Amino acid sequence: MTDQDAATGDERRAQLAGSLARVRARIAAACAAAGRDRSEVTMIGVTKTYPASDVSLLAGLGVTDVGENRDQEAAGKAAEVAAAGVDVRWHFVGQLQRNKCRSVVGYADVVHSVDSVRLATALAEAARRHRDRPLDVLVQVSIDGDPARGGAVAGSVDIDRGLDLVAAEVARHQPLRLAGLMAVAPLGWEPERAFGRLADIVAGFRVDHPTATALSAGMSGDLEAAIAHGATHVRIGSALLGKRPTLR
Ligand SMILES: *Cc1c(COP(=O)(O)O)cnc(C)c1O
């Protein structure tokens, strides 16, 4: 490493430390406002488009849960971070194609985005063959009930996208552990309204799956509303790492 690189690294570390302090303060304030214990909410740093060196810096600052949304980018980054001797938990939060399951089970600790029976089956098969420990799975649920935008649909009997059937498929496979639900607020919805609706879906879901208590909801722009409505995991990208060059 040259002196120049070292200086840049120090600058970046200071930048990340500053944004991390601001995000942590927001999470603490949201927990206080909701009467929840701060320890109930885990922050996942979503590092898509940012380099492995940022993951290492974040880990050094105590951010050990890291999220990625594309396998091609995540697989290489996870390998780089591991090679640097840095240990983090990888959360796969993006749309997942069945032909990427084999790769994802190789590095992910949690997959947040299982939204069809066929994907659950493929992920279980990949985990059985290519993994030696259970994989935590969140079922992604659609808040507005429009299956075209991703997410299983609560109350639907669709054999591939009905929430109950997707959850049952995850729960039925030994190498998967049904940990809870994940959602993204629909475009154009007020966060309050979106996460209020989500809380209703969660309440119904927990009747059948009382141990699946994780709720991954809330991003840089709407973490407060998500925490008010019960999020246990918030997925924070731009507020932590900076604005991404392209919308993804
Ligand atoms: C990018 C991304 C995030 C983080 O979004 P920000 O608005 O940058 O905080 C969270 N969840 C998913 C699924 C994402 O793809």
The ligand as a Gaussian input file, in Angstrom:
#p B3LYP/6-31G(d) Opt

LIG

0 1
 C      -30.128000      -1.160000      -2.136000
 C      -31.045000      -1.830000      -1.216000
 C      -31.231000      -1.362000       0.089000
 C      -30.551000      -0.091000       0.625000
 O      -31.160000       1.006000       0.064000
 P      -30.784000       2.516000       0.538000
 O      -31.975000       3.312000       0.152000
 O      -29.563000       2.891000      -0.212000
 O      -30.568000       2.473000       1.993000
 C      -32.084000      -2.061000       0.911000
 N      -32.736000      -3.162000       0.482000
 C      -32.578000      -3.649000      -0.760000
 C      -33.317000      -4.866000      -1.157000
 C      -31.735000      -2.997000      -1.648000
 O      -31.577000      -3.480000      -2.892000

